[in-house]
């Protein structure tokens, strides 16, 4: 299987970043501790969570749960979903960074 391009990941995250900013959501682009591109997004309580993109599955993810991911095919819809989540506050592990990534999500399947 061909590895996704880091530039494609960065572009999707840049598109999502712009869409989140248009919705008044505080977010910055960066890389996680594994060197993967991500966004750090603050919720209404100013708790931050990392949002990653997985090009193999076309998801934006911020945790390992079924409700902690959204399709990256439609960035505006994804931004709407994330904006709703951060308005209420990051669920569950809110104080911790998502830490888990695709390998943990795939292990559940």
C-alpha positions in Angstrom: 0.0 0.0 0.0 1.3 3.4 -0.9 2.0 5.8 2.0 -0.1 9.0 2.0 1.7 12.2 1.2 2.5 14.4 4.3 1.8 17.4 2.1 -1.7 16.0 1.4 -2.3 15.6 5.2 -1.0 19.2 5.8 -3.3 20.6 3.1 -6.4 18.9 4.5 -5.5 20.1 8.0 -4.9 23.6 6.6 -8.3 23.5 5.0 -9.9 22.3 8.2 -8.0 25.0 10.2 -9.4 27.8 8.0 -12.9 26.3 8.3 -12.6 26.1 12.1 -11.3 29.7 12.3 -14.3 30.9 10.2 -16.5 29.3 12.9 -14.7 31.0 15.7 -12.9 27.9 16.9 -9.4 28.4 18.3 -6.9 26.0 16.6 -3.3 26.0 15.6 -1.3 23.7 13.2 1.6 21.7 14.4 2.9 18.1 14.7 2.3 15.5 17.3 4.9 13.7 19.3 5.3 11.2 16.4 5.9 13.9 13.9 2.5 13.6 12.3 0.8 16.8 11.2 -2.1 17.8 13.4 -4.2 20.6 14.7 -4.4 21.6 18.4 -7.9 22.7 19.0 -9.2 24.4 22.1 -12.7 23.8 23.4 -15.0 26.2 25.3 -13.1 25.5 28.5 -9.8 26.1 26.8 -8.9 22.4 27.1 -6.9 21.4 24.0 -7.1 18.2 22.0 -5.2 17.2 18.9 -7.0 16.5 15.7 -5.2 14.3 13.2 -6.1 13.3 9.7 -5.9 9.8 8.3 -5.8 9.7 4.5 -6.1 5.9 4.3 -9.6 6.0 6.0 -10.4 9.7 5.1 -11.0 10.6 8.7 -10.2 13.5 11.0 -9.8 12.0 14.4 -9.4 13.3 18.0 -9.7 10.1 20.0 -10.4 6.4 19.6 -14.2 6.4 20.0 -16.7 6.0 17.2 -17.9 9.5 18.0 -14.4 11.0 17.9 -13.9 11.0 14.2 -15.5 12.5 11.1 -15.1 12.1 7.4 -12.4 14.3 5.8 -14.1 14.2 2.4 -16.2 17.3 3.2 -14.1 19.7 5.3 -16.9 22.2 5.9 -19.1 19.4 7.4 -16.2 18.2 9.5 -15.6 21.7 10.8 -19.3 22.0 11.7 -19.0 18.7 13.7 -15.8 19.6 15.5 -17.2 23.1 16.3 -20.2 21.5 17.9 -18.0 19.2 19.9 -15.7 22.0 21.2 -18.7 24.1 22.1 -19.8 21.4 24.5 -16.2 20.6 25.6 -14.0 17.7 24.6 -15.6 14.5 25.9 -14.1 11.9 28.3 -10.4 12.2 28.1 -10.6 16.0 27.7 -7.7 16.9 29.9 -5.4 14.5 28.1 -4.1 14.7 24.6 -5.7 12.1 22.3 -2.5 10.2 22.3 -4.1 7.3 20.5 -3.8 7.3 16.8 -4.9 5.1 13.9 -3.2 1.9 15.2 -5.4 2.0 18.3 -8.5 2.8 16.3 -7.8 0.0 13.8 -7.1 -2.5 16.7 -10.7 -2.0 17.7 -11.8 -3.4 14.4 
